[in-house]
Amino acid sequence: QVQLVESGGGLVQDGGSLRLSCAASGSIFSIDVMGWYRQGPGMSRDAVATITGGGTTNYADSVKGRFTISRDNAKNTVYLQMNGLKPEDTSVYYCNVKIREPFGYRDYWGQGTQVTVSS
């Protein structure tokens, strides 16, 4: 199996910055899309940013210009640099890795890391 371990969450003030990391380990054949999602209390899990194997990025409108997603393929790691954080960014953030397996693609999820932005 594949395990994803997240780190980097925490408590910051309005306008602060955090950098989330998610490292994948285990039986990995080939990683396709990697991304970050967030889910607040009673809310759905929505995409924040994704990045393809070729480096193409996609961001939710609410974070464009503030967040930057990147990946290190050699380390099987995806990052999310979050600048200009706002209280509305407060959520549990989950990383997602889509892996190409012999019979198709499979999604794996991190355990979630709490990001809290105070005013």
N, C-alpha and C positions, 0 to 999 in steps of 0.2 A: 504494500500500500504506500501511498504518498502522504506525507505529513507536512503541514504548513504551520510555521511558527511565526507569529507576529510580535513586534516590539515597537516601542517609540511613542505610545500613547501617554497621556498625562493631562495635567491641569495647567492652562495658560490663561493670561488675561486677553481681553479684546485687543486685537492687533498683533498678537504674538505668533510664534512659529513653532511647528513641530515637524519631525520627519519620521514617517512610519516605514518600517521594513518588514518584509515577509520572505522568509527563506523556505524553499521547498526541498525536501529530502525524501529518499526512498527509491522505489522503482520508477524511474523517469525515463521514458523513451524519447519524447520530444514535446517541448512546451510550445503551445500556440499562443493564444491571447492570455494576458495577465491583466488583472484589474483590481480596483478597490471599490467596495460598496459600503453603504452605511445604512443603519437601521435604528431609528429612534423608537421610544416606547409607543406601542400601538401603531407603528408605521410599517410600511413595506420595506424590503431591502432594495435600495435603489443604487444604480451605478453612479459612481463619482467620477472615475476615470478609468480608461482601459488603454492598453498598448499592445500592438500586434508584434509578432516576431520580427517584422521588418521595421519596427519603430514608429508606425503610425499611431498617433494618439487621438483620443476622443475624450472630451470633458463634458460634464453636466454644465448647463449654462450658469448655474449658481456659483461655480468655482472657477470658471474661466478667468485667467489672468492672475489667479491667486495660488492655485495648486499646480504642481508639476509631477507627472508620473514618469518613471524611468525604470530600466531593468538592466541587470547584469546577467547575461545568459551563462557566463562561465560559473557563476555562483548560484544560479537558479533562484535569483532574488529579484523582487520588485519593490520599488520605493515610491513613497508619496511625500513630496515636499509640500508642506502646507504653510503658506505665508498669509499675513493679513487675516488671521482667523477671526471669526465672528461668533457671537453666542449661538446663532442659528446653526453653526457647524457642529455643535455638541451632539454627539451620537456615538454609537458603537461602530467601529470601522472593521470591516472584514475584507481580507484579501481573497482573491479567487484566481485559480490557475486552471486553464483548460489544457489538458494533456492528450496528445495523440497516442492512443494505445492500439494494439494489433487489430482490434475489432471496431475501432471508432474513437471518438472523443469522449472524455470524461472530465467533469468539473470537480475540483477539490477546493475546500474552504478552510480558511484559518479560524482560530478560536475566537477571534474578535478582540479588539483593544479599545478601551474607553478613551475618548477625546472629549474634554470638557473645557469650554471657553467661558470665562466669567466676564461680566461687565464692570 
